[in-house]
Amino acid sequence: MTEACIVGWAHSPFGKLDDPDVESLIGRVAGAAIADAGIAPEDIDASFVGLFNNGFSKQDFPSSMVLQALPELRFKPSTRFENACASGSAAVYGARDFLAAGRGRFALVVGAEKMTATPGAQVGDILLSASYRKEEGDIPAGFAGVFGRIAERYFQRYGDQSDALAAIAAKNHKNGVDNPYAQMRKDLGFAFCRAVSEKNPYVAPPLKRTDCSLVSDGAAALVLTDEETAKAMKKAIRFRAAVQVNDYLPISRRDVTRFDGAAEAWRRALSAADMALTDLSFVESHDCFTIAELLEYEAMGLTEPGQGARAILEGWTAKDGRLPVNPSGGLKSKGHPIGATGVSMHVITAMQLAGEAGAMQLPKADRAAVFNMGGAAVANYVSILEAVR
């Protein structure tokens, strides 16, 4: 099978934006990604839209909103994808499947979310929809409370890892300074991230504010095509592998100190790509909370279970480490507009591989991976990417 390639992209800033709604955010990036690919809107055969929503807006059913910005796409298929915080990657994979089936030549993927217009307490309740409400609906602090419980159990088994979590937060905020799209471009430093303070209180102990990703607005878009077509285009980033693995939704059904679904997705993706973790130049990983990034080190095989702290405290995942993780600043610095996140991660990775990442650019960026998850490692997506040109 000819593999899909990313041939164009666009990315809005993330943060509290003036855009009034998701329709506006989609309009920011859809046409820009097509122009970046060097094709015309008429060349797009189908669109794939990642949006979580679940109450952020009364206007749901976003698939045809792409037509508001691009009327040339009228009468062409467009579909909304939702898989919690991995909705963007679900849309990317839907576009890949469309191309693999031979149903078209060019596919547009857009991920977007408008979150900041929603009151804080309501945001927490909406995000709790990405967990199993029957058992987890009453956990204090909402979705942050779910990950606080995960961190608590991890600490009980392996000891207090507060230094490691603070180091992850500090690393990602330092990296985010160089990301022009990031919501928070400020190097907070380890000491601030480590200490409980008025500006950094507990949100869901042992997680503090600096352990939690930001509520954001934003959008990102990609254009995909088949590899043969991509070879004639100005840039092309090939999928070496793309794997989705789902696990149980209730955390009671799993050992939450291990992200088993994520680990299985990583194993399958590396096998499909015929690669080892050491073949990767960097990883963009889903750090919705710092404890998530710590567990993802173990899931990807960077360390043994319970040893994830070594990877951050010994500098392995720094920009100049053995495997940089989140050189973009990750969700922690960049922000986490739910439906946009998976698409954004693929855009940022493609930019690095194409040598177009500006101040974020790593000296060596040949092959890379994206790990995006929905819920607490429930919907797990691993993409392995490399530059064709």
N, C-alpha and C positions, 0 to 999 in steps of 0.2 A: 504494500500500500504506500502510495506517495504521502509523505507526512506534510502536515500543515506548517505554514510559516507566517510569522508576524512581519508585515511589510510597512506598517504605518501606525502612528499612535499620537495621542494627545492627552493632556493632563491639566486639570484646573488646579489652582491653589486649594488646599484643604484648610478648613477653619470655620469661623462664623462669617459666612458670606452674605452679600447683599441680595443674591439671587432669591426671588420670592418663593420658588418652588422647584420641584424636580424637573419639570418641563424646561425651565430656564437652564438648569445645570446640564441636562442632556444637550441642549442647544449649544452650550459652550464648547463641547468636545467632539460631537458627532462629525460635523463638517470638517473640523480641523484635522481629525485623524485621516479622513479620506484625502484631504489635500496633502497631508504629509506622505501618504502612500504614492502620490503622483497620479491618481486616477480621478475620474469624475464620479459624482454621486450616482449617475445612471449605471455605472459599472457594478454597483453593489447588488448582489442577488438576494440577500436576506439579512435581517438584523436580529440581534440577540441582546436583550436588556436585563441586566442584573439589578434587582431592587428588593430590599427586605420590607420596608414600609411597616406593616403590621400596626399601623395607627399613627405613624409620624405625620401622615397626611390623609385627609378624607378621600382625596383623589387617588385611587388605586388604578389597576389596569393600565400600566405605563407603556406597553409595547408600541402602540401607534403614536406615542408622543415624539418618536424620532421623526415622524412625517411632518410635525410642526416646524422642525428646523430644516428638513430635507424633503420637500414635496415631491422630488424626483423618485422617492421610494414608494410612492402610492401604488397600491396593487401588488406589492412584493411582500413576501412573508416576514413577519416580525413577531417575536415571542418573548415573553417575560420569564425569567428564571429566578427562583427563590430557594435558597438552601442556607438560611440564617446568615452568619457572617461570611460564608463561602458562596453567597449568591453570585458574586462577580466571576469567580472561577467556574461556577456551574454554567454561566452564559458563555464563557470562553470554550468550555468543553462541548457545549451544544453547537457552537460554530464549527469546531473541529469535526464533529460527527456529520454535520451538514456537508462539509467539503469532502469528507471521506466517502460519503454516500454518492458523490457525483452529482449532487443536486444544484450545484452552482460553482462559480469560479472565485467570487469575492464575498466575504462575509464581514459585516460590521458588528462589533461588540461594544456595548456601552454599559458602564456601571455607574450608578448615582445614588445619592441619599441626601435628604434635607432633614437634619436632626435638631439644629440649634433653636428653631422656632418653637420647639416643644418644651414645656416646663420640665425642670429637672426630675421631679418625682415621677412624672409620667414617662420620661425617658427610661428610668430604671425599670418600670413595670413593663414597658414595651420590650426591652432587651431580655427580660425574664422569659419572654416567649420562646427564646432560643434554648431554654432548659425544659425539664419535665415538670410541668406545673403541679401535677398530682402529688408529687413528693417534694418538690423543691420550691413551690410557690410561696411558702412562708419563710424562706431563709432570709434573715435580715440583710439589708443592703442589696437586695436583688441579685442581678447577674454577678456583680462584684462579690457578693456573698458566696456564690457558688465556687468561685475561684479562691476566695478566702478559705473556704472549707477544704479545698484541695491542698492549698498551701499548708494549712494547719495539720492535715494528715501526713503530708510529706515531712514536715518538721518533726512530728511525733516519731516517724520511722527513721529518719536520717539525721536528725539534729537541726538546730536553728540555722537556717540558711539566709538570714536577713542580710548578711554581708554580700552574698552572691546576688540577691535580688536588687540591692542598691547598686551594685556594680553593673548589672544589666541595664537598669534605668539610666545610670550615668553614661554608659557607653552609647546608648541609643540617642540620648539628648545631645551628646557631643557630636555624633555623626549627623544628626538632624540640622546642625548649624549650616552645613553645606548643601542642604536640600531646599531649593527655591520654592517647592510646593508645600513644605512642612508647616503645620499649624503652629508649632512651638520651636523656634530656631534659637534656643538658648542652652548653653552648656551649664547645667545645674550643678555638676560636680558630685563626687561620691558622698562627701560629708552631708550635703543637704538631703540627698536621696536616702541616706542611712538613718537620719535622725527624725524622730517624731517632733513636730513643731506646729505652731499655729498655721503656718503656710503649708505644712505637709502632715496633716492629721491622718489618723487611721480612718480608712473607709470601710474595710472589712478585715479586721485583724487576722493574720499579721500583715495584711496588705495596706499600704499607705497610699496617699494620693499619687505619689510618684511611681507607684506600681501599676497604675491603671491607665489605659489608653483614653484618649480625649474624645469628647462628643463633637462631631464635626459635620460640616457640609462639604460636598465635593463630588467630582465626577472624573472619570477616565475612560478612554476609548482605544480600541485596537481595530486594525484591518487585517484579516487573515486571508491567505490564498494557498493554493497547492504549491508544492516545491518546484515543479517545472515552471510555473508562471513566475514564481518568486525569483528564479535565477536571472530573469531578464530585468528585474527591478533594482532600484538604487540601493536597497538594503533588505536583508532577509534574516530573520532569526528563527531557526528550525526547532520544533518540538522533538527532542530525542525520545521523550517518554511523557505520558500524561496518564496518571492513575488516580482513581477515586475509590476510597474505601469508607464505608459507613460502619459505625459501631452502635451499641445500645444508647438510647437517649437517656434513661435514668442513670445517674451516677451510682445508684445503689446496685446496679447490675455489673459494675466494673471495679477494678482496683484503680482508683483515680490518682494514685501516686505513679501510675504508668499510663502513658498515652498509647495503648496497644493498637488502636486503629491507625494512628499516625505512623507508628513503627511499621505496621504491615504495608501501608501505602509507600513508605520509603523503601522497604525491601523490594516491593514489586517494581517501583519506578527505576531503581538502580539496576535491577536485573534486566528490565526491558531495554534500558539504555546501554546495557553491557558496560557499566561503569562502576567504580567504587567511589565512596565519599571523597577520597583523596584526589579524585580527578576534577572536583569542582573548584572553581575560583572563588565563589562566594555563595551565600544563601540569603534569600529574603524570606523571613519566617514570621509566623503570625503571633506577634507579641501583644495580644490584647491585654494581657497582664504579665508582669515579669515572671511569675511562676510558670506561665505557659511557655515562655522561651526557655527557661531552665529545663522543663520536662521535654521540650522539643530537641534539645541537645542530646538527650538520652534516646529519644525515639529515632533520631536520624542515625544513631550509632556513633556519635562523636565521643561519648563516654558510656561506661556501664551504668545500669540503673543505680540511682543514689549518688552518683559521682558527677552530676552535671555542674556543680559548683566549680570543679576544677577548670572547666572550659573557660569560664569567665574570669575567675580569680587569677589564673595563670596566663591570661591574655590570648588564649587560642582564638577567640571569636572577635577580637579587635580588628580594625581595618588592616593592620599589619601583622595579624596573627595567622595561624596555619589554615584557618577557614573563617574568613570574615562573615559574620552574621548580622544582617540588617545594616549594611553600610549607608542605606537611605535614612536611617534613624528609626525605621520600623513604624508600626502603628503608634508606638509610645510617643514619638516625636512628631511624626507626619500627621497623625490623626486617623480616625477610624470611621469614616462615613460608610456604613455597613455594606450597602450594595456596590459601592465603588471599590472597596478594598482589594478584592481579588484581581480585578482588572488593573488597578493601580500597581499591584505587586508585579504583574506581568509586564506592564509598561516600564517600570523602573528597571527591571532586570534586562529587558530588551535594550533600553538606553545604554546600560553598562556594556552589554555585549557588542553593541554597535559603536562604542567609543563616543557616545553622545551624552554622557552623564555630567558634563561640566565639572563643577567643583566636587561632585560626588565620585568622580571617575577613579576607579582603582587602577593601579599600574598594570595588573594582569587580570583580564576578564575574558576568558575563553569559553568556559562552560559554567552554568549556574543552575540553581534550583529554586523553585518557589514552593513554599508550604503554606497553604491557606486552609483554615478550618472553620466549620460552622458548629456552634455550640462548644461544649467542653470536649473537644476532640471527637465529635460525633460524625460530622461530614468532613472527611480528610482528603485534600487534593495535593498531589505532588507533581509538579511539572519540571522536567529537566530540559534546558534550552541551550542552544549553541548558535554561534553566528555562521551563516552561510556566506554572507558578503557584508 
